[in-house]
Amino acid sequence: MKPVVIVAFAIMTLTVPHAGAADAPLALEAKIRLGTVSGRIDHMAVDLAHGRLFVAELGNDSVGVVDVATGTVLRRITGVREPQGVGYFAATDTLYVASARDGSVTPFTGDGFAPAGRIELGDDADNIRIDARAGQVYVGYGSGAIAVIDPVRRARIRDLHLPGHPESFQLDTQTARIYVNVPDERGIVVVDRYTGAQDAIWKPSGLRSNYPMAIDAGRRRVLVVFRSPARLAAFGAADGAMAANVETCGDADDVFVDTKRDRVYVSCGDGYLDVFESAGAGYARIARIDTVSGARTALFVPELDRLFLAVRARGGNPASIWVFRPLP
């Protein structure tokens, strides 16, 4: 299946302060209006084959389905209770939605997004990760677990146990490891995805509230953003040794690696996107781009070469997705 390519947006295009210079690393290309959507917006996922962006409209108890090429809302999936995580499993054309309020995961299938059962996890279903090669879906939930779901049977097959609620977690494509942010433990837990064994827990001194995470595969590092204090830290994937620790924007909720440009993007609720480049053994911030207070969840899609930022309705401005194009 060919990934869709963004060619145009049938919506308003404008420039953000500090992002309009020719040498800026991100340019605000468009705004996609989500319509009547209230409250907080959480995570996003993409269906490349059909060119769809899925938006967890947590405060609205809905999931928006957006056509990324035209910048229009195709439909809205309702009846989900505080959706936090969304993940698309392409092999079965199934969207998985994790609901915080009732702790369930609902699969929606096909163009009509018909619900196909319901997987009860018990409490606070959150982030979703898709392992397309192994054919499994991972969902963090409760006071300390990641559920492993078989996407063919659409059933939970086992749990990976943790010492606290998992926030962002990442699947290492080169090993059996899963790296998990567990803020209650003030650390990063390393789990074997097949045996469930806890291989390690990294507890950096003086850093708390670790929510966003990404893997810098080229450098074999795990990138974690802490909120207290606001720092971007890099850990060796093999041993957890800290390789970098730099200041970043506050109330961060997502971090991404742009391997094409050797950059790191951090989205923050205090109203900024921070852009870093590698600098020797560490990372140096090259830009701080103004956004909107509270706009902290984002999705970088390398195949589309776009960064999507979720902006909630506020002050008479409707909820929207801001679309940034990396430069050059």
Contacts in CASP RR format, 6 or more apart in sequence:
PFRMAT RR
TARGET T0000
AUTHOR 0000-0000-0000
METHOD contacts of the structure
MODEL  1
MKPVVIVAFAIMTLTVPHAGAADAPLALEAKIRLGTVSGRIDHMAVDLAH
GRLFVAELGNDSVGVVDVATGTVLRRITGVREPQGVGYFAATDTLYVASA
RDGSVTPFTGDGFAPAGRIELGDDADNIRIDARAGQVYVGYGSGAIAVID
PVRRARIRDLHLPGHPESFQLDTQTARIYVNVPDERGIVVVDRYTGAQDA
IWKPSGLRSNYPMAIDAGRRRVLVVFRSPARLAAFGAADGAMAANVETCG
DADDVFVDTKRDRVYVSCGDGYLDVFESAGAGYARIARIDTVSGARTALF
VPELDRLFLAVRARGGNPASIWVFRPLP
1 48 0 8 1.000
1 49 0 8 1.000
1 90 0 8 1.000
2 49 0 8 1.000
3 48 0 8 1.000
3 49 0 8 1.000
3 51 0 8 1.000
3 303 0 8 1.000
3 304 0 8 1.000
4 48 0 8 1.000
4 49 0 8 1.000
4 50 0 8 1.000
4 51 0 8 1.000
4 68 0 8 1.000
4 69 0 8 1.000
4 304 0 8 1.000
5 69 0 8 1.000
5 304 0 8 1.000
6 68 0 8 1.000
6 69 0 8 1.000
6 304 0 8 1.000
6 305 0 8 1.000
6 306 0 8 1.000
6 323 0 8 1.000
7 69 0 8 1.000
8 69 0 8 1.000
8 70 0 8 1.000
9 29 0 8 1.000
9 30 0 8 1.000
9 32 0 8 1.000
9 70 0 8 1.000
9 71 0 8 1.000
9 323 0 8 1.000
10 70 0 8 1.000
10 71 0 8 1.000
10 72 0 8 1.000
11 30 0 8 1.000
11 31 0 8 1.000
11 32 0 8 1.000
11 33 0 8 1.000
11 71 0 8 1.000
12 30 0 8 1.000
12 31 0 8 1.000
13 28 0 8 1.000
13 29 0 8 1.000
13 30 0 8 1.000
13 31 0 8 1.000
14 28 0 8 1.000
14 31 0 8 1.000
15 27 0 8 1.000
15 28 0 8 1.000
16 28 0 8 1.000
16 289 0 8 1.000
16 290 0 8 1.000
16 291 0 8 1.000
17 290 0 8 1.000
18 24 0 8 1.000
18 287 0 8 1.000
18 288 0 8 1.000
18 289 0 8 1.000
18 290 0 8 1.000
19 26 0 8 1.000
19 27 0 8 1.000
19 28 0 8 1.000
19 287 0 8 1.000
19 289 0 8 1.000
19 290 0 8 1.000
19 324 0 8 1.000
20 27 0 8 1.000
23 327 0 8 1.000
24 287 0 8 1.000
24 289 0 8 1.000
24 327 0 8 1.000
25 261 0 8 1.000
25 263 0 8 1.000
25 275 0 8 1.000
25 286 0 8 1.000
25 287 0 8 1.000
25 326 0 8 1.000
25 327 0 8 1.000
26 265 0 8 1.000
26 273 0 8 1.000
26 275 0 8 1.000
26 287 0 8 1.000
26 289 0 8 1.000
26 307 0 8 1.000
26 324 0 8 1.000
26 325 0 8 1.000
26 326 0 8 1.000
26 327 0 8 1.000
27 324 0 8 1.000
27 325 0 8 1.000
27 327 0 8 1.000
28 322 0 8 1.000
28 323 0 8 1.000
28 324 0 8 1.000
29 306 0 8 1.000
29 323 0 8 1.000
29 324 0 8 1.000
29 325 0 8 1.000
30 71 0 8 1.000
30 322 0 8 1.000
30 323 0 8 1.000
31 311 0 8 1.000
31 320 0 8 1.000
31 321 0 8 1.000
31 322 0 8 1.000
31 323 0 8 1.000
32 66 0 8 1.000
32 71 0 8 1.000
32 72 0 8 1.000
32 73 0 8 1.000
32 320 0 8 1.000
32 321 0 8 1.000
32 322 0 8 1.000
32 323 0 8 1.000
33 73 0 8 1.000
33 318 0 8 1.000
33 319 0 8 1.000
33 320 0 8 1.000
34 55 0 8 1.000
34 57 0 8 1.000
34 64 0 8 1.000
34 66 0 8 1.000
34 73 0 8 1.000
34 318 0 8 1.000
34 319 0 8 1.000
34 320 0 8 1.000
34 321 0 8 1.000
35 73 0 8 1.000
35 318 0 8 1.000
35 319 0 8 1.000
36 318 0 8 1.000
37 57 0 8 1.000
37 60 0 8 1.000
37 62 0 8 1.000
37 64 0 8 1.000
37 312 0 8 1.000
37 313 0 8 1.000
37 318 0 8 1.000
37 319 0 8 1.000
38 59 0 8 1.000
38 60 0 8 1.000
38 313 0 8 1.000
38 319 0 8 1.000
39 57 0 8 1.000
39 58 0 8 1.000
39 59 0 8 1.000
39 60 0 8 1.000
39 312 0 8 1.000
39 313 0 8 1.000
39 319 0 8 1.000
40 58 0 8 1.000
40 59 0 8 1.000
40 312 0 8 1.000
41 55 0 8 1.000
41 56 0 8 1.000
41 57 0 8 1.000
41 58 0 8 1.000
41 59 0 8 1.000
41 297 0 8 1.000
41 310 0 8 1.000
41 311 0 8 1.000
41 312 0 8 1.000
41 319 0 8 1.000
42 56 0 8 1.000
42 57 0 8 1.000
42 58 0 8 1.000
42 83 0 8 1.000
42 84 0 8 1.000
42 85 0 8 1.000
42 297 0 8 1.000
42 310 0 8 1.000
43 56 0 8 1.000
43 84 0 8 1.000
43 85 0 8 1.000
43 86 0 8 1.000
43 127 0 8 1.000
43 128 0 8 1.000
43 254 0 8 1.000
43 297 0 8 1.000
43 299 0 8 1.000
44 53 0 8 1.000
44 54 0 8 1.000
44 55 0 8 1.000
44 56 0 8 1.000
44 86 0 8 1.000
44 297 0 8 1.000
44 298 0 8 1.000
44 299 0 8 1.000
44 308 0 8 1.000
44 310 0 8 1.000
44 321 0 8 1.000
45 53 0 8 1.000
45 54 0 8 1.000
45 85 0 8 1.000
45 86 0 8 1.000
45 87 0 8 1.000
45 88 0 8 1.000
45 95 0 8 1.000
45 128 0 8 1.000
45 299 0 8 1.000
46 52 0 8 1.000
46 53 0 8 1.000
46 54 0 8 1.000
46 68 0 8 1.000
46 88 0 8 1.000
46 299 0 8 1.000
46 301 0 8 1.000
46 304 0 8 1.000
47 53 0 8 1.000
47 54 0 8 1.000
47 88 0 8 1.000
47 90 0 8 1.000
47 95 0 8 1.000
48 90 0 8 1.000
48 301 0 8 1.000
48 303 0 8 1.000
48 304 0 8 1.000
49 90 0 8 1.000
51 67 0 8 1.000
51 68 0 8 1.000
51 69 0 8 1.000
52 65 0 8 1.000
52 66 0 8 1.000
52 67 0 8 1.000
52 68 0 8 1.000
52 74 0 8 1.000
52 88 0 8 1.000
53 65 0 8 1.000
53 66 0 8 1.000
53 68 0 8 1.000
53 299 0 8 1.000
53 308 0 8 1.000
53 321 0 8 1.000
54 63 0 8 1.000
54 64 0 8 1.000
54 65 0 8 1.000
54 66 0 8 1.000
54 86 0 8 1.000
54 87 0 8 1.000
54 88 0 8 1.000
54 95 0 8 1.000
55 63 0 8 1.000
55 64 0 8 1.000
55 65 0 8 1.000
55 66 0 8 1.000
55 86 0 8 1.000
55 310 0 8 1.000
55 321 0 8 1.000
56 63 0 8 1.000
56 83 0 8 1.000
56 84 0 8 1.000
56 85 0 8 1.000
56 86 0 8 1.000
56 97 0 8 1.000
57 63 0 8 1.000
57 64 0 8 1.000
57 76 0 8 1.000
57 83 0 8 1.000
57 319 0 8 1.000
58 82 0 8 1.000
58 83 0 8 1.000
58 84 0 8 1.000
58 100 0 8 1.000
59 82 0 8 1.000
61 78 0 8 1.000
61 79 0 8 1.000
61 80 0 8 1.000
61 81 0 8 1.000
61 82 0 8 1.000
61 83 0 8 1.000
62 76 0 8 1.000
62 77 0 8 1.000
62 78 0 8 1.000
62 79 0 8 1.000
62 80 0 8 1.000
62 83 0 8 1.000
63 76 0 8 1.000
63 77 0 8 1.000
63 80 0 8 1.000
63 83 0 8 1.000
63 86 0 8 1.000
63 95 0 8 1.000
63 97 0 8 1.000
64 73 0 8 1.000
64 75 0 8 1.000
64 76 0 8 1.000
64 77 0 8 1.000
65 73 0 8 1.000
65 74 0 8 1.000
65 75 0 8 1.000
65 76 0 8 1.000
65 77 0 8 1.000
65 113 0 8 1.000
66 72 0 8 1.000
66 73 0 8 1.000
66 74 0 8 1.000
66 321 0 8 1.000
67 73 0 8 1.000
67 74 0 8 1.000
68 304 0 8 1.000
68 306 0 8 1.000
75 112 0 8 1.000
75 113 0 8 1.000
77 95 0 8 1.000
77 97 0 8 1.000
77 108 0 8 1.000
77 113 0 8 1.000
80 97 0 8 1.000
80 99 0 8 1.000
80 106 0 8 1.000
81 99 0 8 1.000
81 100 0 8 1.000
81 101 0 8 1.000
81 102 0 8 1.000
81 104 0 8 1.000
82 99 0 8 1.000
82 100 0 8 1.000
82 101 0 8 1.000
83 97 0 8 1.000
83 98 0 8 1.000
83 99 0 8 1.000
83 100 0 8 1.000
84 98 0 8 1.000
84 99 0 8 1.000
84 100 0 8 1.000
84 125 0 8 1.000
84 126 0 8 1.000
84 127 0 8 1.000
85 97 0 8 1.000
85 98 0 8 1.000
85 125 0 8 1.000
85 126 0 8 1.000
85 127 0 8 1.000
85 128 0 8 1.000
85 139 0 8 1.000
86 95 0 8 1.000
86 96 0 8 1.000
86 97 0 8 1.000
86 98 0 8 1.000
86 128 0 8 1.000
87 95 0 8 1.000
87 96 0 8 1.000
87 97 0 8 1.000
87 128 0 8 1.000
87 129 0 8 1.000
87 130 0 8 1.000
87 137 0 8 1.000
88 94 0 8 1.000
88 95 0 8 1.000
88 96 0 8 1.000
88 130 0 8 1.000
89 95 0 8 1.000
89 96 0 8 1.000
89 130 0 8 1.000
89 132 0 8 1.000
89 135 0 8 1.000
89 137 0 8 1.000
89 151 0 8 1.000
90 132 0 8 1.000
91 132 0 8 1.000
91 135 0 8 1.000
91 151 0 8 1.000
92 109 0 8 1.000
92 151 0 8 1.000
92 152 0 8 1.000
93 109 0 8 1.000
93 110 0 8 1.000
94 107 0 8 1.000
94 108 0 8 1.000
94 109 0 8 1.000
94 110 0 8 1.000
94 116 0 8 1.000
94 151 0 8 1.000
94 154 0 8 1.000
95 107 0 8 1.000
95 108 0 8 1.000
95 109 0 8 1.000
95 113 0 8 1.000
96 105 0 8 1.000
96 106 0 8 1.000
96 107 0 8 1.000
96 108 0 8 1.000
96 128 0 8 1.000
96 137 0 8 1.000
96 139 0 8 1.000
96 149 0 8 1.000
96 151 0 8 1.000
97 105 0 8 1.000
97 106 0 8 1.000
97 108 0 8 1.000
98 104 0 8 1.000
98 105 0 8 1.000
98 121 0 8 1.000
98 125 0 8 1.000
98 126 0 8 1.000
98 127 0 8 1.000
98 128 0 8 1.000
98 139 0 8 1.000
98 140 0 8 1.000
98 141 0 8 1.000
99 105 0 8 1.000
99 106 0 8 1.000
99 125 0 8 1.000
100 124 0 8 1.000
100 125 0 8 1.000
100 126 0 8 1.000
102 122 0 8 1.000
103 120 0 8 1.000
103 121 0 8 1.000
103 122 0 8 1.000
103 123 0 8 1.000
103 124 0 8 1.000
103 125 0 8 1.000
103 141 0 8 1.000
103 142 0 8 1.000
104 118 0 8 1.000
104 119 0 8 1.000
104 120 0 8 1.000
104 121 0 8 1.000
104 122 0 8 1.000
104 125 0 8 1.000
105 118 0 8 1.000
105 119 0 8 1.000
105 121 0 8 1.000
105 125 0 8 1.000
105 128 0 8 1.000
105 139 0 8 1.000
105 147 0 8 1.000
105 149 0 8 1.000
106 115 0 8 1.000
106 117 0 8 1.000
106 118 0 8 1.000
106 119 0 8 1.000
107 115 0 8 1.000
107 116 0 8 1.000
107 117 0 8 1.000
107 119 0 8 1.000
107 151 0 8 1.000
107 154 0 8 1.000
108 114 0 8 1.000
108 115 0 8 1.000
108 116 0 8 1.000
109 116 0 8 1.000
116 154 0 8 1.000
117 154 0 8 1.000
119 147 0 8 1.000
119 149 0 8 1.000
119 154 0 8 1.000
119 155 0 8 1.000
119 156 0 8 1.000
121 139 0 8 1.000
121 140 0 8 1.000
121 141 0 8 1.000
121 142 0 8 1.000
121 145 0 8 1.000
121 147 0 8 1.000
121 156 0 8 1.000
122 141 0 8 1.000
122 142 0 8 1.000
123 141 0 8 1.000
123 142 0 8 1.000
123 143 0 8 1.000
124 141 0 8 1.000
124 142 0 8 1.000
124 165 0 8 1.000
125 139 0 8 1.000
125 140 0 8 1.000
125 141 0 8 1.000
125 142 0 8 1.000
126 139 0 8 1.000
126 140 0 8 1.000
126 141 0 8 1.000
126 142 0 8 1.000
126 165 0 8 1.000
126 166 0 8 1.000
126 167 0 8 1.000
127 139 0 8 1.000
127 140 0 8 1.000
127 166 0 8 1.000
127 167 0 8 1.000
127 168 0 8 1.000
127 169 0 8 1.000
128 137 0 8 1.000
128 138 0 8 1.000
128 139 0 8 1.000
128 140 0 8 1.000
129 137 0 8 1.000
129 138 0 8 1.000
129 139 0 8 1.000
129 169 0 8 1.000
129 170 0 8 1.000
129 171 0 8 1.000
130 137 0 8 1.000
130 138 0 8 1.000
131 137 0 8 1.000
131 138 0 8 1.000
131 171 0 8 1.000
131 193 0 8 1.000
133 173 0 8 1.000
135 150 0 8 1.000
135 151 0 8 1.000
136 148 0 8 1.000
136 149 0 8 1.000
136 150 0 8 1.000
136 151 0 8 1.000
137 148 0 8 1.000
137 149 0 8 1.000
137 150 0 8 1.000
137 151 0 8 1.000
138 146 0 8 1.000
138 147 0 8 1.000
138 148 0 8 1.000
138 149 0 8 1.000
138 160 0 8 1.000
138 169 0 8 1.000
138 171 0 8 1.000
138 178 0 8 1.000
138 193 0 8 1.000
139 146 0 8 1.000
139 147 0 8 1.000
139 149 0 8 1.000
140 146 0 8 1.000
140 147 0 8 1.000
140 166 0 8 1.000
140 169 0 8 1.000
141 147 0 8 1.000
141 165 0 8 1.000
141 166 0 8 1.000
142 165 0 8 1.000
143 164 0 8 1.000
143 165 0 8 1.000
144 161 0 8 1.000
144 162 0 8 1.000
144 163 0 8 1.000
144 164 0 8 1.000
144 165 0 8 1.000
144 166 0 8 1.000
144 182 0 8 1.000
145 159 0 8 1.000
145 160 0 8 1.000
145 161 0 8 1.000
145 162 0 8 1.000
145 166 0 8 1.000
146 159 0 8 1.000
146 160 0 8 1.000
146 162 0 8 1.000
146 166 0 8 1.000
146 169 0 8 1.000
146 178 0 8 1.000
146 180 0 8 1.000
146 191 0 8 1.000
147 156 0 8 1.000
147 158 0 8 1.000
147 159 0 8 1.000
148 156 0 8 1.000
148 157 0 8 1.000
148 158 0 8 1.000
148 159 0 8 1.000
148 160 0 8 1.000
148 193 0 8 1.000
149 155 0 8 1.000
149 156 0 8 1.000
149 157 0 8 1.000
150 156 0 8 1.000
150 157 0 8 1.000
160 178 0 8 1.000
160 191 0 8 1.000
160 193 0 8 1.000
160 196 0 8 1.000
161 196 0 8 1.000
162 180 0 8 1.000
162 182 0 8 1.000
162 189 0 8 1.000
162 191 0 8 1.000
162 198 0 8 1.000
163 182 0 8 1.000
163 184 0 8 1.000
163 185 0 8 1.000
163 189 0 8 1.000
163 201 0 8 1.000
164 182 0 8 1.000
164 184 0 8 1.000
164 185 0 8 1.000
165 182 0 8 1.000
165 183 0 8 1.000
165 184 0 8 1.000
166 180 0 8 1.000
166 181 0 8 1.000
166 182 0 8 1.000
166 189 0 8 1.000
167 180 0 8 1.000
167 181 0 8 1.000
167 182 0 8 1.000
167 183 0 8 1.000
167 210 0 8 1.000
167 211 0 8 1.000
167 213 0 8 1.000
168 181 0 8 1.000
168 211 0 8 1.000
168 212 0 8 1.000
168 213 0 8 1.000
168 254 0 8 1.000
169 178 0 8 1.000
169 179 0 8 1.000
169 180 0 8 1.000
169 181 0 8 1.000
169 213 0 8 1.000
170 178 0 8 1.000
170 179 0 8 1.000
170 213 0 8 1.000
170 214 0 8 1.000
170 215 0 8 1.000
170 222 0 8 1.000
171 178 0 8 1.000
171 193 0 8 1.000
172 178 0 8 1.000
172 179 0 8 1.000
172 215 0 8 1.000
172 237 0 8 1.000
173 215 0 8 1.000
173 217 0 8 1.000
174 217 0 8 1.000
174 220 0 8 1.000
175 237 0 8 1.000
176 192 0 8 1.000
176 193 0 8 1.000
176 194 0 8 1.000
176 195 0 8 1.000
177 190 0 8 1.000
177 191 0 8 1.000
177 192 0 8 1.000
177 193 0 8 1.000
177 199 0 8 1.000
177 237 0 8 1.000
178 190 0 8 1.000
178 191 0 8 1.000
178 192 0 8 1.000
178 193 0 8 1.000
179 188 0 8 1.000
179 189 0 8 1.000
179 190 0 8 1.000
179 213 0 8 1.000
179 215 0 8 1.000
179 222 0 8 1.000
179 237 0 8 1.000
180 188 0 8 1.000
180 189 0 8 1.000
180 190 0 8 1.000
180 191 0 8 1.000
181 187 0 8 1.000
181 188 0 8 1.000
181 210 0 8 1.000
181 211 0 8 1.000
181 212 0 8 1.000
181 213 0 8 1.000
181 224 0 8 1.000
182 188 0 8 1.000
182 189 0 8 1.000
182 201 0 8 1.000
182 210 0 8 1.000
183 208 0 8 1.000
183 209 0 8 1.000
183 210 0 8 1.000
183 211 0 8 1.000
185 201 0 8 1.000
185 203 0 8 1.000
186 203 0 8 1.000
186 207 0 8 1.000
186 208 0 8 1.000
186 210 0 8 1.000
187 201 0 8 1.000
187 202 0 8 1.000
187 203 0 8 1.000
187 204 0 8 1.000
187 210 0 8 1.000
188 201 0 8 1.000
188 202 0 8 1.000
188 210 0 8 1.000
188 213 0 8 1.000
188 222 0 8 1.000
188 224 0 8 1.000
188 235 0 8 1.000
188 240 0 8 1.000
189 198 0 8 1.000
189 200 0 8 1.000
189 201 0 8 1.000
190 198 0 8 1.000
190 199 0 8 1.000
190 200 0 8 1.000
190 201 0 8 1.000
190 202 0 8 1.000
191 197 0 8 1.000
191 198 0 8 1.000
191 199 0 8 1.000
192 198 0 8 1.000
192 199 0 8 1.000
200 240 0 8 1.000
202 235 0 8 1.000
202 240 0 8 1.000
204 233 0 8 1.000
204 235 0 8 1.000
204 242 0 8 1.000
204 245 0 8 1.000
207 226 0 8 1.000
207 228 0 8 1.000
207 229 0 8 1.000
207 231 0 8 1.000
207 233 0 8 1.000
207 245 0 8 1.000
208 226 0 8 1.000
208 227 0 8 1.000
208 228 0 8 1.000
209 226 0 8 1.000
209 227 0 8 1.000
209 228 0 8 1.000
210 224 0 8 1.000
210 225 0 8 1.000
210 226 0 8 1.000
210 227 0 8 1.000
211 225 0 8 1.000
211 227 0 8 1.000
211 252 0 8 1.000
211 253 0 8 1.000
212 224 0 8 1.000
212 225 0 8 1.000
212 252 0 8 1.000
212 253 0 8 1.000
212 254 0 8 1.000
212 255 0 8 1.000
212 266 0 8 1.000
212 267 0 8 1.000
213 222 0 8 1.000
213 223 0 8 1.000
213 224 0 8 1.000
213 225 0 8 1.000
213 255 0 8 1.000
214 222 0 8 1.000
214 223 0 8 1.000
214 255 0 8 1.000
214 256 0 8 1.000
214 257 0 8 1.000
214 264 0 8 1.000
215 221 0 8 1.000
215 222 0 8 1.000
215 223 0 8 1.000
215 237 0 8 1.000
215 257 0 8 1.000
216 222 0 8 1.000
216 223 0 8 1.000
216 234 0 8 1.000
216 257 0 8 1.000
216 264 0 8 1.000
217 257 0 8 1.000
217 259 0 8 1.000
218 259 0 8 1.000
219 234 0 8 1.000
219 243 0 8 1.000
219 278 0 8 1.000
220 236 0 8 1.000
220 237 0 8 1.000
220 238 0 8 1.000
221 234 0 8 1.000
221 235 0 8 1.000
221 236 0 8 1.000
221 237 0 8 1.000
221 243 0 8 1.000
222 234 0 8 1.000
222 235 0 8 1.000
222 236 0 8 1.000
222 237 0 8 1.000
222 240 0 8 1.000
223 232 0 8 1.000
223 233 0 8 1.000
223 234 0 8 1.000
223 235 0 8 1.000
223 255 0 8 1.000
223 257 0 8 1.000
223 264 0 8 1.000
224 232 0 8 1.000
224 233 0 8 1.000
224 234 0 8 1.000
224 235 0 8 1.000
224 255 0 8 1.000
225 231 0 8 1.000
225 232 0 8 1.000
225 233 0 8 1.000
225 248 0 8 1.000
225 252 0 8 1.000
225 255 0 8 1.000
225 266 0 8 1.000
226 233 0 8 1.000
227 250 0 8 1.000
227 251 0 8 1.000
227 252 0 8 1.000
229 247 0 8 1.000
230 247 0 8 1.000
230 248 0 8 1.000
230 249 0 8 1.000
230 250 0 8 1.000
230 251 0 8 1.000
230 252 0 8 1.000
230 268 0 8 1.000
231 245 0 8 1.000
231 246 0 8 1.000
231 247 0 8 1.000
231 248 0 8 1.000
232 244 0 8 1.000
232 245 0 8 1.000
232 246 0 8 1.000
232 247 0 8 1.000
232 248 0 8 1.000
232 255 0 8 1.000
232 264 0 8 1.000
232 266 0 8 1.000
232 274 0 8 1.000
232 276 0 8 1.000
232 283 0 8 1.000
233 242 0 8 1.000
233 244 0 8 1.000
233 245 0 8 1.000
233 246 0 8 1.000
234 242 0 8 1.000
234 243 0 8 1.000
234 244 0 8 1.000
234 245 0 8 1.000
234 282 0 8 1.000
234 283 0 8 1.000
235 241 0 8 1.000
235 242 0 8 1.000
235 243 0 8 1.000
236 242 0 8 1.000
236 243 0 8 1.000
243 281 0 8 1.000
243 282 0 8 1.000
244 281 0 8 1.000
244 282 0 8 1.000
244 283 0 8 1.000
246 276 0 8 1.000
246 282 0 8 1.000
246 283 0 8 1.000
246 284 0 8 1.000
246 285 0 8 1.000
247 285 0 8 1.000
248 266 0 8 1.000
248 268 0 8 1.000
248 274 0 8 1.000
248 276 0 8 1.000
248 285 0 8 1.000
249 266 0 8 1.000
249 268 0 8 1.000
249 269 0 8 1.000
249 270 0 8 1.000
249 271 0 8 1.000
249 272 0 8 1.000
249 273 0 8 1.000
249 274 0 8 1.000
249 288 0 8 1.000
250 268 0 8 1.000
250 269 0 8 1.000
250 270 0 8 1.000
250 272 0 8 1.000
251 268 0 8 1.000
251 269 0 8 1.000
251 270 0 8 1.000
251 294 0 8 1.000
251 296 0 8 1.000
252 266 0 8 1.000
252 267 0 8 1.000
252 268 0 8 1.000
252 269 0 8 1.000
252 296 0 8 1.000
253 267 0 8 1.000
253 268 0 8 1.000
253 269 0 8 1.000
253 296 0 8 1.000
253 297 0 8 1.000
253 298 0 8 1.000
254 266 0 8 1.000
254 267 0 8 1.000
254 296 0 8 1.000
254 297 0 8 1.000
254 298 0 8 1.000
254 299 0 8 1.000
255 264 0 8 1.000
255 265 0 8 1.000
255 266 0 8 1.000
255 267 0 8 1.000
256 264 0 8 1.000
256 265 0 8 1.000
256 298 0 8 1.000
256 299 0 8 1.000
256 300 0 8 1.000
256 307 0 8 1.000
257 263 0 8 1.000
257 264 0 8 1.000
258 264 0 8 1.000
258 265 0 8 1.000
258 300 0 8 1.000
258 302 0 8 1.000
258 326 0 8 1.000
259 302 0 8 1.000
260 302 0 8 1.000
260 305 0 8 1.000
260 326 0 8 1.000
261 277 0 8 1.000
261 326 0 8 1.000
262 277 0 8 1.000
262 278 0 8 1.000
263 275 0 8 1.000
263 276 0 8 1.000
263 277 0 8 1.000
263 286 0 8 1.000
263 326 0 8 1.000
264 275 0 8 1.000
264 276 0 8 1.000
264 277 0 8 1.000
264 283 0 8 1.000
265 273 0 8 1.000
265 274 0 8 1.000
265 275 0 8 1.000
265 276 0 8 1.000
265 298 0 8 1.000
265 300 0 8 1.000
265 307 0 8 1.000
266 273 0 8 1.000
266 274 0 8 1.000
266 275 0 8 1.000
266 276 0 8 1.000
267 273 0 8 1.000
267 291 0 8 1.000
267 295 0 8 1.000
267 296 0 8 1.000
267 297 0 8 1.000
267 298 0 8 1.000
267 309 0 8 1.000
268 274 0 8 1.000
268 296 0 8 1.000
269 293 0 8 1.000
269 294 0 8 1.000
269 295 0 8 1.000
269 296 0 8 1.000
270 293 0 8 1.000
270 294 0 8 1.000
271 290 0 8 1.000
271 291 0 8 1.000
271 292 0 8 1.000
271 293 0 8 1.000
271 294 0 8 1.000
271 295 0 8 1.000
271 296 0 8 1.000
272 288 0 8 1.000
272 289 0 8 1.000
272 290 0 8 1.000
272 291 0 8 1.000
273 287 0 8 1.000
273 288 0 8 1.000
273 289 0 8 1.000
273 291 0 8 1.000
273 298 0 8 1.000
273 307 0 8 1.000
273 309 0 8 1.000
273 324 0 8 1.000
274 285 0 8 1.000
274 287 0 8 1.000
274 288 0 8 1.000
274 289 0 8 1.000
275 285 0 8 1.000
275 286 0 8 1.000
275 287 0 8 1.000
275 288 0 8 1.000
275 289 0 8 1.000
276 283 0 8 1.000
276 284 0 8 1.000
276 285 0 8 1.000
276 286 0 8 1.000
277 283 0 8 1.000
277 284 0 8 1.000
277 286 0 8 1.000
278 284 0 8 1.000
289 324 0 8 1.000
291 309 0 8 1.000
291 311 0 8 1.000
291 322 0 8 1.000
292 311 0 8 1.000
292 314 0 8 1.000
293 314 0 8 1.000
294 311 0 8 1.000
294 312 0 8 1.000
295 309 0 8 1.000
295 310 0 8 1.000
295 311 0 8 1.000
295 312 0 8 1.000
295 322 0 8 1.000
297 309 0 8 1.000
297 310 0 8 1.000
298 307 0 8 1.000
298 308 0 8 1.000
298 309 0 8 1.000
298 310 0 8 1.000
299 307 0 8 1.000
299 308 0 8 1.000
300 306 0 8 1.000
300 307 0 8 1.000
300 308 0 8 1.000
301 307 0 8 1.000
301 308 0 8 1.000
305 325 0 8 1.000
305 326 0 8 1.000
306 323 0 8 1.000
306 324 0 8 1.000
306 325 0 8 1.000
306 326 0 8 1.000
307 323 0 8 1.000
307 324 0 8 1.000
307 325 0 8 1.000
307 326 0 8 1.000
308 321 0 8 1.000
308 322 0 8 1.000
308 323 0 8 1.000
308 324 0 8 1.000
309 321 0 8 1.000
309 322 0 8 1.000
309 323 0 8 1.000
309 324 0 8 1.000
310 319 0 8 1.000
310 321 0 8 1.000
311 317 0 8 1.000
311 319 0 8 1.000
311 320 0 8 1.000
311 321 0 8 1.000
311 322 0 8 1.000
312 319 0 8 1.000
313 319 0 8 1.000
END
